[in-house]
């Protein structure tokens, strides 16, 4: 009773296709991929910036 049957998934899929249409789903997936790429880029930029900041701090301590 707790698990969804194949008929539940078919009905959900039909409703999603009716709501979003044929062309909107690829557009949404493309936008989501761009967001993920941007997030990863910003995270790596932040890691690089924090690494360079710690390098500067350690070089200042040596002087």
Backbone torsions as a table, in degrees:
resi	resn	phi	psi	omega
1	UNK	NA	-32.1	-177.7
2	UNK	-77.8	-23.3	-177.2
3	UNK	-88.7	149.9	176.9
4	UNK	-83.8	138.8	176.5
5	UNK	-88.3	174.7	179.7
6	UNK	-62.7	-31.6	-179.4
7	UNK	-68.2	-35.8	175.9
8	UNK	-61.0	-45.8	-178.5
9	UNK	-66.7	-36.8	178.4
10	UNK	-65.1	-43.1	179.3
11	UNK	-64.6	-43.0	178.2
12	UNK	-62.6	-42.8	178.9
13	UNK	-61.9	-43.0	178.5
14	UNK	-63.1	-42.9	179.4
15	UNK	-64.0	-42.6	179.0
16	UNK	-63.0	-43.8	179.2
17	UNK	-64.6	-36.9	177.8
18	UNK	-68.1	-39.4	-178.7
19	UNK	-71.5	-45.9	-173.2
20	UNK	-94.5	-22.0	179.6
21	UNK	77.2	175.8	-174.8
22	UNK	-73.6	-36.9	-172.9
23	UNK	-89.8	-19.1	-174.2
24	UNK	-79.8	-29.6	-176.9
25	UNK	-64.7	-47.4	176.4
26	UNK	-61.8	-34.9	177.7
27	UNK	-64.8	-43.6	177.9
28	UNK	-62.9	-40.7	179.4
29	UNK	-66.5	-38.9	177.3
30	UNK	-64.1	-42.3	177.6
31	UNK	-64.0	-38.8	179.2
32	UNK	-66.9	-39.7	178.2
33	UNK	-63.9	-40.4	177.4
34	UNK	-62.7	-40.3	178.3
35	UNK	-63.9	-41.3	179.3
36	UNK	-65.9	-42.7	178.4
37	UNK	-62.1	-42.4	179.3
38	UNK	-64.0	-42.0	178.6
39	UNK	-61.3	-46.4	-179.9
40	UNK	-63.2	-40.8	179.6
41	UNK	-63.0	-45.5	179.9
42	UNK	-66.1	-36.3	177.8
43	UNK	-66.0	-41.4	179.2
44	UNK	-69.7	-35.6	176.0
45	UNK	-63.4	-39.9	179.3
46	UNK	-66.3	-40.0	178.1
47	UNK	-64.4	-42.0	179.3
48	UNK	-65.8	-39.6	179.9
49	UNK	-66.8	-41.7	179.8
50	UNK	-69.0	-33.8	177.8
51	UNK	-67.9	-41.0	179.5
52	UNK	-70.1	-33.8	176.4
53	UNK	-65.0	-41.8	179.8
54	UNK	-69.1	-32.6	175.5
55	UNK	-65.2	-41.0	178.9
56	UNK	-65.7	-40.2	179.6
57	UNK	-63.9	-42.3	-179.0
58	UNK	-70.2	-33.6	178.2
59	UNK	-71.9	-32.7	176.9
60	UNK	-69.6	-33.4	179.0
61	UNK	-69.5	-32.2	-179.6
62	UNK	-68.8	-26.0	-176.2
63	UNK	-80.8	NA	NA
